[in-house]
Amino acid sequence: MASHPSKSRRTPEAGMTLLELIIACTILLILASAALPLQRYTIVRQREAELRKDLRDMRDAIDRYKDLADRNQIRVKVGSEGYPPDLDTLVKGVAVGGAGATGHNIRFLRRVPVDPMTGQAEWGMRSVQDDPDSTSWSGDNVFDVYSKSTGTALDGTKYSDW
């Protein structure tokens, strides 16, 4: 009878030992746990960038409205200093062409953006008549907008101060 090599013998290339498998899993676990905080910061950074962009877009729209009002190309309410009465006016638009002229309607924003920090399309507003640090809006006009979030940014500043 010819002797056959035993199939139970293992060659060095046959696979990983239990110790090697435990070490590999431990390394993967350490790397994964290090990646989670980085992912959280990335998400917060993206939301902060979106907040900055939304604030810039709304403030630019307010400035364009004010510029047209200063050039007497749109009608404004007396005492508003040429600022829009609310954010919806920037979305709905106003007739351009001055007093008595039948001009076209111009919109300054497509929509009021959603605050990425609060998840709502509600923004804090200030009018020219309000104090610069005021958190209540007098309702006369919109001079500035800010986030209603009470959170703190990664740089340590409050979102409402941006």
C-alpha positions as CSV (number, residue, x, y, z in Angstrom):
1,M,0.0,0.0,0.0
2,A,1.3,3.3,-1.0
3,S,1.4,6.0,1.7
4,H,-0.4,9.1,0.9
5,P,0.6,12.4,2.4
6,S,-1.7,13.3,5.2
7,K,-4.2,16.0,4.4
8,S,-4.2,17.2,8.0
9,R,-0.7,18.7,7.6
10,R,-0.8,22.4,7.0
11,T,1.6,24.4,4.9
12,P,2.7,27.9,6.0
13,E,0.5,29.4,3.2
14,A,-2.7,27.7,4.3
15,G,-4.2,30.7,6.2
16,M,-4.0,32.9,9.2
17,T,-3.6,31.8,12.7
18,L,-6.1,32.9,15.4
19,L,-3.5,35.3,16.8
20,E,-3.0,36.9,13.4
21,L,-6.7,37.3,12.9
22,I,-7.1,38.9,16.3
23,I,-4.3,41.4,15.6
24,A,-5.7,42.3,12.2
25,C,-9.2,42.9,13.7
26,T,-7.7,45.0,16.5
27,I,-5.9,47.2,14.0
28,L,-9.0,47.6,11.9
29,L,-11.0,48.5,15.0
30,I,-8.4,51.2,16.0
31,L,-8.4,52.7,12.5
32,A,-12.3,52.7,12.3
33,S,-12.6,54.4,15.8
34,A,-10.1,57.1,14.7
35,A,-12.1,57.8,11.5
36,L,-15.5,58.4,13.3
37,P,-14.5,61.7,14.9
38,L,-13.0,62.9,11.7
39,Q,-16.3,62.1,9.9
40,R,-18.3,64.1,12.5
41,Y,-16.0,67.1,12.1
42,T,-16.3,66.9,8.3
43,I,-20.1,66.9,8.6
44,V,-20.0,69.9,11.0
45,R,-17.6,71.7,8.7
46,Q,-19.9,71.1,5.7
47,R,-22.9,72.5,7.6
48,E,-20.9,75.6,8.7
49,A,-19.8,76.2,5.1
50,E,-23.4,75.9,4.0
51,L,-24.5,78.4,6.7
52,R,-21.8,80.9,5.6
53,K,-23.0,80.6,2.0
54,D,-26.7,81.0,2.9
55,L,-25.9,84.1,5.0
56,R,-23.8,85.6,2.3
57,D,-26.5,84.9,-0.4
58,M,-29.2,86.6,1.8
59,R,-27.0,89.5,2.7
60,D,-26.1,90.0,-1.0
61,A,-29.8,90.0,-1.9
62,I,-30.5,92.6,0.8
63,D,-27.7,94.7,-0.6
64,R,-29.0,94.4,-4.2
65,Y,-32.4,95.5,-3.0
66,K,-31.0,98.4,-1.1
67,D,-28.9,99.4,-4.2
68,L,-32.0,99.5,-6.4
69,A,-33.9,101.5,-3.8
70,D,-31.1,104.0,-3.5
71,R,-31.2,104.5,-7.3
72,N,-35.0,105.0,-7.1
73,Q,-35.6,102.0,-9.4
74,I,-38.0,100.3,-6.9
75,R,-40.7,101.7,-4.6
76,V,-39.9,101.5,-0.9
77,K,-41.9,102.3,2.2
78,V,-41.0,105.6,3.9
79,G,-38.9,105.0,6.9
80,S,-37.5,101.7,5.7
81,E,-34.2,103.4,4.7
82,G,-34.5,101.4,1.4
83,Y,-34.2,97.9,3.0
84,P,-36.7,95.1,2.2
85,P,-39.7,94.8,4.6
86,D,-39.0,91.0,5.0
87,L,-37.3,88.0,3.4
88,D,-40.4,87.0,1.5
89,T,-40.2,90.2,-0.5
90,L,-36.7,89.1,-1.8
91,V,-38.3,85.8,-3.0
92,K,-41.5,87.3,-4.4
93,G,-39.7,90.2,-6.1
94,V,-40.6,93.8,-6.7
95,A,-41.4,95.8,-9.8
96,V,-38.4,97.6,-11.3
97,G,-38.8,100.9,-13.1
98,G,-39.3,103.6,-10.6
99,A,-42.4,105.6,-9.8
100,G,-45.1,105.4,-12.4
101,A,-43.1,103.1,-14.8
102,T,-44.4,99.7,-15.6
103,G,-41.2,97.7,-15.3
104,H,-40.5,94.0,-15.0
105,N,-40.5,92.1,-11.7
106,I,-37.1,91.2,-10.3
107,R,-36.5,88.5,-7.7
108,F,-33.4,88.6,-5.4
109,L,-33.6,85.1,-4.0
110,R,-35.1,81.8,-5.4
111,R,-36.2,80.8,-1.9
112,V,-35.4,81.5,1.7
113,P,-32.8,78.9,2.5
114,V,-33.1,76.4,5.4
115,D,-30.7,77.2,8.3
116,P,-28.4,74.1,8.3
117,M,-27.9,74.4,12.0
118,T,-31.6,74.5,13.0
119,G,-33.1,72.7,10.0
120,Q,-35.7,75.4,9.6
121,A,-36.2,78.3,7.2
122,E,-36.4,80.7,10.0
123,W,-33.7,83.3,10.5
124,G,-33.1,86.0,13.0
125,M,-33.4,89.5,11.5
126,R,-32.3,93.0,12.4
127,S,-33.6,96.3,11.1
128,V,-31.7,99.6,10.8
129,Q,-33.6,100.8,13.9
130,D,-32.5,97.8,16.0
131,D,-29.4,97.7,18.2
132,P,-26.5,95.9,16.4
133,D,-26.6,93.1,19.1
134,S,-30.3,92.9,19.3
135,T,-31.9,89.5,19.1
136,S,-35.5,90.8,18.5
137,W,-36.6,92.3,15.2
138,S,-38.7,95.5,15.3
139,G,-40.4,94.4,12.0
140,D,-39.7,97.6,10.1
141,N,-37.2,96.3,7.5
142,V,-34.5,93.7,7.1
143,F,-31.0,95.2,7.4
144,D,-29.2,91.9,8.5
145,V,-29.9,88.2,9.0
146,Y,-28.3,85.7,11.4
147,S,-28.8,82.1,12.5
148,K,-31.2,81.4,15.4
149,S,-28.9,78.5,16.4
150,T,-27.6,78.6,19.9
151,G,-24.7,76.3,19.0
152,T,-21.0,77.1,19.0
153,A,-18.9,76.7,15.9
154,L,-15.7,74.7,15.6
155,D,-13.7,78.0,15.9
156,G,-15.4,78.8,19.2
157,T,-17.7,81.5,18.0
158,K,-21.5,81.4,18.2
159,Y,-23.4,80.7,15.0
160,S,-25.7,83.6,15.8
161,D,-22.8,86.0,15.7
162,W,-21.8,85.2,12.1
